Amino acid sequence: MRFLKILLIIVSVIAIVTLSYILWEDFSLPEPTTSFSLFSYIFLVIILSFLNILYQLKSFRFYRRREKQQLHKKLHKVFWVAGLFFSGFLIYIAASEFYRLYIYYEIIGFNIDQVYRLLLFLVLGSLSFLEIAFLKKRIKRLKTERDTKEEIDDIGNLIT
């Protein structure tokens, strides 16, 4: 799971850098060509990518060794929601690409690069959703194990 978290951080950084560069290039022109709706999508992806990076970094502590895990610290709900929205947006991009390919197939056809891009967004979005679900279960399991160990230690202290 650590590898998946690192992969999702890299994807988010690439999204931020690429889209920031596109916006910078477009707004450096005398007449910007980006429409407001495209600008809002790009801005949304930049914000979601940034929040996803924060979510991945903050939740990385739950994958440490037992001695270094900090289960007393909670992961704020904003980060959970940001991770879910980022995953959902990746799947939305894949679905939009699939719809565009389906609608315009007879007119423009498609090439294999479009299919790879569609599958890339679909796989990354699905893996991100799975990672969030597995992390939620892992946190619950780790807290249960910690509570059980503390109860056993308390009982052992009462006996002696």
Secondary structure, 3 states (H helix, E strand, C coil): CHHHHHHHHHHHHHHHHHHHHHHHHHHCCCCCCCCHHHHHHHHHHHHHHHHHHHHHHHHHHHHCCHHHCCCCCCCCHHHHHHHHHHHHHHHHHHHHHHHHHHHHHHHHCCCHHHHHHHHHHHHHHHHHHHHHHHHHHHHHHHHHHHHHHHHHHHHHHHHC
